[in-house]
Amino acid sequence: MSSEYSAAASVTADPLLAWRDEFPLLSQTNYLISNSLGAMPRRVYDNLRQYADTWATRGVRAWGEGWWDMNVRIGDKIGAIIGAPPGTVSMHPNISIAQSILLSCFDYDGPRNKVVIESGIFPSVYYVLRGMLPRHIELHMVESQDGGITVPVERIIEAIDERTLLVPISHVLFRSAYILDVQAIIEKAHAVGATVILDGYHAAGIIPVDVTALNVDFYLGGVLKWMCGGPGGVFLYARPDYLKTVRPKITGWMAHKRPFAFEVDEIDLREDAFRFLNGTPTIPALYANEPGIDIIAQVGVDNIRRKSMHQTALLIALAEQAGFKINSPRDPAQRGGTVTLEPDPTCSYEISRELIARNILVDYRPQAGIRLSPHFYNSDEELYQAVDAIKEILADGSWQHHAAGRAFVT
Ligand SMILES: Cc1ncc(COP(=O)(O)O)c(C=O)c1O
């Protein structure tokens, strides 16, 4: 198979393909892994050079000339995509840290002693919950009834009661791309006085999200995947009323109203997104994050979603014809941007390695299968190529080249 990939369909038929030139990697690979790491926009080179030039020529003056506010300036750009008002979104290095900051806002000595989660939770969120919640807090996990494709939302709603303090759950499951009916969950939580923290890492940038319409308490997500923003860019939205009330214990001088007074006293917290910040931010990551966020805003999430629904449906149809097991929801309204396939349960991991060796980039998740994640820059042609390659790998046995060991590196 050629290592030269092109969008065979014309830009007239699919105007979003015009964006391919902005992403150098797309001419060299069949890139179907945007659920893991979105392709790098060409403009990241310019932004990182600008970062180096600023540091080199402006030195410490850079803080006053943009670096100090950069975190929330980038947060506002994400806010515009997810329906958050300006000044409500802060940036953090990863979800583990952002989730820890939120958990540090709560008091666990009160009568509410239950936290409701679901079994599709991303492991680092679970580890942080286990690590930070006192032992007397019941961690109530709602299990999937279908091997992890979905989680029963009605069971989550049932589990949320007057004892519930927090509901930290996924918006879209990372293994299957199942979209939870979070509106119903938020309504129940609020009716009984519980707080919802949504992990929208597999939602923002690929399905429309409106945090204001949802009336969600807190919303986390990142730019690494569907926003093509690279590592080190996770966002934390807090509903405006929380900007005046909650007090993160994981904090720092960036959150103080008078950081340059260097007061060693009770922290006087700001009443905007800075309230959730702590120490010096990861400025180079923010420079790299920005071009992808700008592109997603320009392309428009509604356009992305329309194409994504078409392409995930096409993948499912092709996989069905080939007789592969499909571990993602069939209903497009319940399915995010990924299609998870189990072409042969005994060797799906090995097939994924052979696809990568053939320059078709995908990943594999245990208890799920091979994840194929087209984004707005992929052509339909690339989906046909991927499914044809899986059929070929099964037929010619080339997956056996990878049978020696399971490294799980992506
Ligand atoms: C749902 C979800 N949450 C969180 C993360 C990443 O967490 P962190 O930023 O701590 O690496 C991922 C990464 O794949 C994810 O899929």
The ligand as an SDF file (V2000), in Angstrom:
LIG
                    3D

 16 16  0  0  0  0  0  0  0  0999 V2000
  -12.4720   10.4760   29.0220 C   0  0  0  0  0  0  0  0  0  0  0  0
  -11.0370   10.8440   29.2630 C   0  0  0  0  0  0  0  0  0  0  0  0
  -10.7160   11.5670   30.3390 N   0  0  0  0  0  0  0  0  0  0  0  0
   -9.4370   11.9140   30.5910 C   0  0  0  0  0  0  0  0  0  0  0  0
   -8.4080   11.5180   29.7520 C   0  0  0  0  0  0  0  0  0  0  0  0
   -6.9970   11.9170   29.9890 C   0  0  0  0  0  0  0  0  0  0  0  0
   -6.7090   12.2560   31.3050 O   0  0  0  0  0  0  0  0  0  0  0  0
   -5.3460   13.0420   31.6130 P   0  0  0  0  0  0  0  0  0  0  0  0
   -5.4810   14.4170   31.0450 O   0  0  0  0  0  0  0  0  0  0  0  0
   -5.2350   13.0540   33.0970 O   0  0  0  0  0  0  0  0  0  0  0  0
   -4.2320   12.2910   30.9430 O   0  0  0  0  0  0  0  0  0  0  0  0
   -8.7010   10.7490   28.6300 C   0  0  0  0  0  0  0  0  0  0  0  0
   -7.6110   10.3270   27.7270 C   0  0  0  0  0  0  0  0  0  0  0  0
   -7.6990    9.4940   26.8990 O   0  0  0  0  0  0  0  0  0  0  0  0
  -10.0430   10.3970   28.3860 C   0  0  0  0  0  0  0  0  0  0  0  0
  -10.3490    9.6430   27.3290 O   0  0  0  0  0  0  0  0  0  0  0  0
  1  2  1  0
  2  3  1  0
  2 15  2  0
  3  4  2  0
  4  5  1  0
  5  6  1  0
  5 12  2  0
  6  7  1  0
  7  8  1  0
  8  9  2  0
  8 10  1  0
  8 11  1  0
 12 13  1  0
 12 15  1  0
 13 14  2  0
 15 16  1  0
M  END
$$$$
